[in-house]
Amino acid sequence: MNNSKGILIIGSDGEIGSYIFNKYKSSGIRVNGTSKNNSFIKKDKIKFNLLDKSYPFDLNNYHACLICAGINKIDFCEKNYNKARNVNVLSVIRLIEECKKNNIYVIYLSSVSVFDGKKSFYKISDKPNPSTKYGQLKLEVEKFIQNNYLEMTSILRLSKVVSINTPILKKWFDEYKNGKPIYAYKDKFLAPIPINEVFLKLKILLDNKKSGIFHLSGNFDISFYDFCINFFREQNITDVNIKPTYFYLDKIELKGKYSSLLNSFIDL
């Protein structure tokens, strides 16, 4: 790794970006993060929105750029496709092009959503077929990278990342605190990855400047219902009212039922 230059994390306020930023910072690695929410510039945080027309950072100061920012709400992307594409595709591609001009290594965080979710444990060789606008946008950036800058870029597809800041866990806990029943899907599945595992695998890619497409996923499928039960059990909470609900009841189409990937880090 080139220690004379730092790492730039685009989107260091999000669930994944903030964790990676803090891990690198605590280990003494030179790192800067961007935040669209900050109203002032801190020593290691830079105010930046992907839609900004100019960059408030000098890419010559970095040897690697991790792109964690973007709109990740599936419903928003469905209802506001053009705005979501401006952020998640056009702005990201523009940034990658600037990184290419400066010979900067890029890690782009993609998603299992580039597949349709009809089966479990998608392989890298499986053909993407997104069933959501969010997945379509991720795939559009992936295709640009593969056609233009794959020799200096890692595309890391992730299944569901889990941390103390995961929105659905916060939602469930708030419902519990407010004495409300929690409804969780019995027939829709996730393959949770602990967020520390994401950092460790990202570090492997970055330390070795690996290029290509990589899959990182939990090793098993679990229903949202069972995942919810396990979550509260781990918190030693027994008086929670968890009720099963069904997403695919009376539905023939099973798009999005599964969200697991076949891991590709065994030999790295």
N, C-alpha and C positions, 0 to 999 in steps of 0.2 A: 504493500500500500504506500502511496506517496504521502508521507507525513507532512510535507511542506505546504500542502493544500488541505482544505477541509471538506466536510460533507454538507450538502445543502438538502434540507428536508422541506419539500413543498407541502404545506398542510400539517404543521406541527401542533395544532390544537385538537385535532381529531383523535379518536380512540387509539388508532394504530400509530399515527404520526407522533403524538405526544409521548407515547411509551418509548418509541425508538429514540426520539430526541433526548429524553431524560436518561435513558440507558447509555447512550454515547457520551452525553455530557458528564455523567457521573464517573465514566471510565477515563476521562481526561482527553477524549478524542475531540479535535477541533470540529465543531458542528454549529451550524446556524439553522434556524427554522423560520418558516414564514407563517404569519397569522393575518387573516383578513379582519379579525375582531379587535386587534390592538389599535388604540388611538395614538400610540406613541411607539417609538423605536427603542427597544431594550438592547443591551449589549449583544445578546445572542439571538434575539428575535427581530424579524424584519416585517413591517407591515406590508402585506401584498395580497392582492386578489387575482385569481387566474384571469379575470376579465380586464385587468389593468393593461393599458397599451404600452407601458414602458416597464422595465425591470429595475427595482430599487436595490439590486445587488449586482456585483461584478462576477460573472461566471468564471473569470480567470482565477478567482480565489478558491475554486473548488475542483476536486478531481472526481467527484461523484454527486449525482442528484437523485434523490428518492422522491418519486411523485406519489404522494398519499392523498392529495387534495381532490375534491370533486363533489358532485351531488350524488349521494348514495341512497337517497330515498326513492324506492321503486315507484311508488304512487306519484310522486312529483314528476319523475321522468315521463310517466305515461301521460300526464295531464299537461305538461309544459315541455314538450319534446324539443322545440327550437331553442328555448333557453338552456335546457339541460345539455343540448348538443354544443352550444356555444362554449359552455364551461367544460364539459367532460371530454369533448373531442377537439374542437377548433383551437381552444386556448392551450390544451395539453400538447397538441401537435406543434403549435408555434414554439412552445418551450423546448420540446425535444429537438426541433430544428436548430434552435440557438445552442443547445448542448452539443449537437453534432458539429456545428461550426467551431466550437471550442474544444472538441475532442474530449468531452466529458462522459464518463460512464453513467448510464441511466438504469435505475430499477423502476419499472412501472408496475404498480399494484393493480392486478386485474381480478377476475372473479369467476367462480363456478357458474355464474349467470350467463356466460357465453354458451352454455349448453342448455338444453330444454328441460332437464330434470326428470326425464321419463325413466331413467335407470340410475343405479348407484355406481360410484367409483369410475368416473370418466378417465380415460387415458389421454395422454398428450396427443396420441395419434388419432383419437376420435375427432370427427368433424364437428366444429362448433355449429350450433343451431339455436340461437337465443330465442326465448319465448317472451321476453320483456324488452321494452325500449331501453332500459338500463343495460341489459346484456348486449343489445345491439350497439350501444355507444362504446362499451368496453371493447367489443370485437372490432369496431371501426379503428380504434387506436391501435389495437394489436396488429391489424393488417398493415397500417401505415408503418409501424415499427419493422415488421417482417420484410417489407418492401424497401425500406430506406435506411435502417440503422440497427439491424439485429446483431451485427458483429460487435457492437458496444452497448447492448441493452439486454437486461434480463426482464422477461415478462413473468411475473409471479402471480399465478392464479390461486386464489384462496377460497376455502370453504368458510363456514361461519367462525369468525374470530370472537373469542370470549374473554372478557376482563371484568373488573369491578365497574367499568364504565359502559358496559354493553347496554344499549337502550332497552331491550326487552326485559333484561333482568331488573333494571331500575323500575320499569313499568310494573312488573309483577310485584316487586317489593312495596311499591307505593300502594298498590291495590290491597295487599295484605295489611299494611299499616292502617289503611282506611276502612278495614273490615269488609272489603268487597270480595266476592268470589272471583277466582282467577280462571279464565277460560283458555285452554291450550289445546292445540290440534293433536288429535290422536293418530291422524293419518297423513301428516306432513312431517318430513324428517330433516334433521340437520346433522352435520358431522363436525362437532365443535373442536376448535384448535385453541389451546391456551395462548394468550398473547405473547408470553415469554418465548414460546416455540417459534413464533413468527420472527421475533428479533434474532434468535439464534440462526435461523435459516437465512435471513436477510444478510446477516454478518458473513456467513459462508460465501454467499454470492458476491458481496462487495469486496471482501478480503481477497478473493481469487479472480475478481472481475469476470465472472462467468457470464456467458451470453446464451440466449435461447429462451425457450418456454419451460417453466417449471411449475409443478403442482405441489401444493401443500394443503393437507386436509386432516381432519380427525380420522382415526382408524376404524370408526364404526358409525353406522346410522342409528339415530335415536329420535323418537318422536318428540315433538315439542312438549307433549303432555308428560312423558317420562323424564325429559330433561328438566322440566319445571319441578317435578317431585324430587329429583335428585338435588336440585339447587337448594331447596328449602331444607332437605334432610342434612345437607352439608352445613347449613347455618344452625342446625339443631332446633329448627322451628317445626313444631308438630301440630299446631292449631290452625293451619292454613287450609282454606277451602278451595281445592283445585278441582275443576270440573272439565271433563273431556268434551271437546267439540270437534266437528268434522268438516274439513274443507272440501273433500272429494265425494261426499255423500251424494249418491245418484248422479255423479258425473262420470262420463266415459273418458274424457280427456284428462290425462294425468300429468300435464306439463307442470314442472316445478315441484313435483312430489318429493324428489330426492335432491340433495345438494352436497354430494361427496365426490372427491377426486382420488385417483390413485396416486399416492405420493411418489415423487421422483427424486428424493434426496438420499436414497439408500446408498448410492455409490459415490456421493460427493464428500 
